Amino acid sequence: MTPAYDTAAASPSPHPAANGLPAAAWTAFRVLAVIAGLSAIMVVAGHFYGSRLLQSSMSTSPEPIQLVIGNDVLDVPENMIRHEAQRVPGVTGRVDLRLYWPERAGYRLSHADAFSDTDPETTQTVLISVAKRQWLLDMAGRLELVYGKAADASAAPRPVHGLTALRLDPAHGYVDETLYFAPSANGGALPAFIARCNEPAAGAAPLLLACETDLFFGETLEARIRFPAHFLADWARFRSELDAFLHGLQVRAE
């Protein structure tokens, strides 16, 4: 006689405990899998809706808007202006711009990913605020008068990308900041390039646009610029492009 087999014993038990895995552990694995799936969905959705939000706040029109700030007249492409309320021609006190560099281009759908890039090492966007001058000196003019006196005496200057890197003293209010500057190419008193960059302590997240500078242009204007730290590697080109861009905004009398 052929022996009868207990099919219940021979088949894998549907209950996880019967297979050596406690029911509580099996449940925990399921919960973790669900959480991981939801996290992935949130990342994708966040990127999608973040891009949609950016698209809804930026214009894609390259048509110039004529603005009067101080004694200067500017023609600014609409798709460079960050805030909708500033996209109105006429007299204003300030305009805030966001550009894709080095093309010096405003927002368009083909650059949507670049405008949404939040990686400090790859972002190619620059923020520029233009307003009437509030100070007697721009950052280059403040090198000796202000920053030279705020240097951290415990940190020696060091060369970086052809620039001099000077650590600033937190006691003067410059927390985690380093000044980068290059001497004038023609022996003048003002540096050819200057910027302050935030350099957080090890383990801290870097800022997206860690560096800033300001400079005078036109008759009465000041531009405050924020840019990614990796632009320092080609600072001379960046400064040249920056000067050309600001010069190009100005409307000159015939």
C-alpha positions as CSV (number, residue, x, y, z in Angstrom):
1,M,0.0,0.0,0.0
2,T,1.3,3.4,-0.9
3,P,1.7,5.5,2.2
4,A,-0.5,8.5,2.5
5,Y,1.3,11.8,2.8
6,D,0.0,14.6,4.9
7,T,-0.2,17.4,2.3
8,A,-0.7,20.0,4.9
9,A,2.7,19.1,6.4
10,A,4.5,18.8,3.0
11,S,3.3,22.2,1.7
12,P,4.8,25.4,2.9
13,S,2.7,27.0,5.6
14,P,1.1,30.3,4.6
15,H,1.8,31.5,8.1
16,P,5.3,33.0,8.3
17,A,6.0,31.7,11.8
18,A,5.7,28.2,10.4
19,N,8.7,28.9,8.1
20,G,10.9,30.2,10.8
21,L,10.1,33.9,10.5
22,P,8.1,35.4,13.3
23,A,4.8,37.0,12.3
24,A,5.9,40.3,13.9
25,A,9.1,40.4,11.8
26,W,7.2,39.6,8.6
27,T,4.8,42.5,9.4
28,A,7.7,44.9,10.0
29,F,9.3,44.0,6.7
30,R,6.0,44.7,5.0
31,V,5.7,48.1,6.7
32,L,9.2,49.0,5.8
33,A,8.6,48.1,2.1
34,V,5.5,50.3,2.1
35,I,7.4,53.2,3.7
36,A,10.2,52.8,1.1
37,G,7.7,52.8,-1.7
38,L,5.9,55.9,-0.4
39,S,9.3,57.6,0.1
40,A,10.2,57.0,-3.6
41,I,6.8,58.3,-4.7
42,M,7.2,61.4,-2.5
43,V,10.7,62.1,-4.1
44,V,9.3,61.8,-7.6
45,A,6.2,63.8,-6.8
46,G,8.3,66.4,-5.0
47,H,10.5,66.8,-8.0
48,F,7.5,67.0,-10.3
49,Y,5.5,69.4,-8.3
50,G,8.6,71.5,-7.5
51,S,9.3,71.9,-11.2
52,R,5.6,72.7,-11.8
53,L,5.7,75.3,-9.0
54,L,8.8,76.9,-10.6
55,Q,7.2,76.9,-14.0
56,S,4.1,78.6,-12.6
57,S,6.2,81.4,-10.9
58,M,8.6,82.1,-13.8
59,S,7.7,83.5,-17.2
60,T,9.0,82.0,-20.4
61,S,8.7,85.3,-22.4
62,P,12.0,86.9,-23.5
63,E,10.3,90.2,-24.2
64,P,12.1,93.1,-22.5
65,I,10.5,95.1,-19.7
66,Q,11.9,98.6,-19.4
67,L,12.6,99.6,-15.8
68,V,13.9,102.8,-14.3
69,I,16.0,102.5,-11.1
70,G,17.7,105.6,-9.8
71,N,19.1,107.5,-12.8
72,D,19.4,104.4,-14.9
73,V,17.1,102.7,-17.5
74,L,17.3,99.0,-18.0
75,D,15.7,96.6,-20.5
76,V,15.3,93.3,-18.7
77,P,13.9,90.2,-20.4
78,E,10.7,89.1,-18.6
79,N,11.8,85.5,-18.1
80,M,14.8,86.7,-16.0
81,I,12.6,88.4,-13.4
82,R,11.9,86.2,-10.4
83,H,8.8,87.9,-9.0
84,E,5.7,88.5,-11.0
85,A,5.0,91.8,-9.2
86,Q,8.3,93.1,-10.6
87,R,7.4,92.3,-14.2
88,V,5.8,95.8,-14.7
89,P,7.5,98.5,-16.7
90,G,8.2,101.8,-15.1
91,V,10.0,103.2,-12.1
92,T,11.0,100.7,-9.4
93,G,13.4,100.4,-6.5
94,R,14.7,96.9,-7.2
95,V,14.5,94.0,-9.5
96,D,15.5,90.4,-8.7
97,L,16.8,88.1,-11.5
98,R,17.5,84.4,-11.9
99,L,19.7,83.3,-14.8
100,Y,21.1,80.2,-16.3
101,W,24.9,80.5,-16.6
102,P,27.1,80.8,-18.7
103,E,24.4,81.4,-21.3
104,R,23.1,84.3,-19.2
105,A,19.6,83.2,-20.2
106,G,16.3,83.6,-18.5
107,Y,13.9,80.7,-17.8
108,R,12.6,78.5,-20.5
109,L,11.2,75.0,-20.6
110,S,14.3,73.6,-22.1
111,H,16.2,74.8,-19.0
112,A,13.6,73.7,-16.5
113,D,15.8,70.9,-15.0
114,A,18.7,73.3,-14.7
115,F,16.6,75.9,-12.9
116,S,15.3,73.1,-10.5
117,D,18.9,71.7,-9.8
118,T,19.5,71.7,-6.0
119,D,23.0,70.2,-6.1
120,P,25.6,72.8,-5.1
121,E,28.2,71.0,-7.2
122,T,26.3,71.1,-10.4
123,T,23.9,74.0,-10.3
124,Q,24.4,76.6,-13.0
125,T,22.0,79.3,-11.8
126,V,22.8,82.8,-10.6
127,L,20.7,85.2,-8.6
128,I,21.2,89.0,-9.2
129,S,19.5,91.8,-7.4
130,V,19.7,95.3,-8.9
131,A,18.9,98.3,-6.9
132,K,20.0,101.9,-6.3
133,R,23.4,102.1,-4.5
134,Q,23.1,102.3,-0.7
135,W,26.9,102.4,0.1
136,L,29.8,104.5,-1.0
137,L,31.9,101.4,-1.9
138,D,31.2,98.1,-3.5
139,M,32.9,94.9,-2.3
140,A,36.1,95.5,-4.2
141,G,36.4,98.9,-2.6
142,R,35.8,97.4,0.8
143,L,38.7,94.9,0.6
144,E,41.2,96.9,2.7
145,L,38.8,99.1,4.6
146,V,36.6,96.3,5.9
147,Y,37.7,92.8,5.0
148,G,41.4,93.3,5.6
149,K,40.6,94.2,9.2
150,A,38.2,91.3,9.6
151,A,40.7,88.5,8.6
152,D,41.1,85.6,11.0
153,A,44.6,86.0,12.4
154,S,44.8,82.3,13.2
155,A,44.4,81.2,9.6
156,A,47.1,82.0,7.0
157,P,46.0,83.1,3.5
158,R,46.2,80.3,0.9
159,P,46.1,80.2,-2.9
160,V,43.0,78.7,-4.6
161,H,42.4,78.8,-8.4
162,G,44.7,81.7,-8.7
163,L,42.8,83.6,-6.0
164,T,43.9,84.4,-2.4
165,A,41.6,82.8,0.1
166,L,41.4,84.7,3.4
167,R,39.4,83.2,6.3
168,L,37.2,85.8,7.9
169,D,36.9,86.1,11.7
170,P,33.6,85.0,13.3
171,A,34.2,87.6,15.9
172,H,33.5,90.2,13.2
173,G,30.2,88.5,12.3
174,Y,31.6,86.4,9.4
175,V,30.7,82.9,10.5
176,D,32.1,80.1,8.3
177,E,33.0,82.7,5.6
178,T,36.1,83.0,3.4
179,L,37.0,85.9,1.2
180,Y,38.4,85.2,-2.2
181,F,40.1,87.9,-4.3
182,A,42.6,88.4,-7.1
183,P,44.8,91.5,-7.5
184,S,44.2,94.0,-10.3
185,A,45.7,92.8,-13.6
186,N,47.0,96.3,-14.4
187,G,48.4,97.1,-11.0
188,G,45.4,99.1,-9.8
189,A,44.2,99.4,-6.3
190,L,41.0,97.4,-6.7
191,P,41.0,93.6,-7.0
192,A,40.1,92.1,-10.4
193,F,37.7,89.7,-8.6
194,I,36.3,89.4,-5.1
195,A,33.7,87.3,-3.4
196,R,32.7,86.0,0.0
197,C,31.8,82.3,0.3
198,N,30.1,80.4,3.0
199,E,32.2,77.3,3.9
200,P,30.4,75.3,6.7
201,A,32.2,73.0,9.0
202,A,32.8,69.4,8.1
203,G,29.6,67.4,8.0
204,A,27.3,70.5,7.5
205,A,25.4,70.8,4.3
206,P,26.8,73.4,1.9
207,L,24.6,76.3,0.6
208,L,23.3,76.0,-3.0
209,L,24.7,79.4,-3.9
210,A,27.5,79.7,-1.4
211,C,29.3,82.8,-2.8
212,E,28.3,86.4,-3.1
213,T,29.7,89.6,-4.4
214,D,28.4,93.1,-5.2
215,L,29.6,95.7,-7.7
216,F,28.6,99.1,-9.0
217,F,27.5,99.6,-12.6
218,G,25.7,102.3,-14.6
219,E,25.4,105.7,-13.0
220,T,23.6,104.8,-9.8
221,L,23.2,101.1,-9.6
222,E,24.5,98.2,-7.5
223,A,24.2,94.5,-8.4
224,R,24.3,91.9,-5.6
225,I,25.2,88.5,-7.1
226,R,24.9,85.0,-5.5
227,F,26.6,82.1,-7.4
228,P,27.7,78.5,-6.7
229,A,31.2,78.0,-5.3
230,H,32.3,75.9,-8.2
231,F,32.4,79.0,-10.3
232,L,35.5,80.1,-8.5
233,A,37.5,77.6,-10.6
234,D,37.0,79.9,-13.6
235,W,36.5,83.2,-11.8
236,A,38.1,85.4,-14.5
237,R,35.6,84.2,-17.1
238,F,32.7,84.6,-14.7
239,R,33.6,88.2,-13.9
240,S,34.0,89.0,-17.6
241,E,30.6,87.5,-18.4
242,L,29.0,89.2,-15.4
243,D,30.3,92.6,-16.6
244,A,29.0,92.0,-20.1
245,F,25.6,91.0,-18.8
246,L,25.1,94.0,-16.6
247,H,26.4,96.3,-19.4
248,G,23.9,94.7,-21.8
249,L,20.9,95.5,-19.5
250,Q,21.5,99.3,-19.7
251,V,19.6,101.5,-22.1
252,R,21.8,104.4,-23.3
253,A,20.6,107.7,-24.6
254,E,20.9,108.1,-28.4
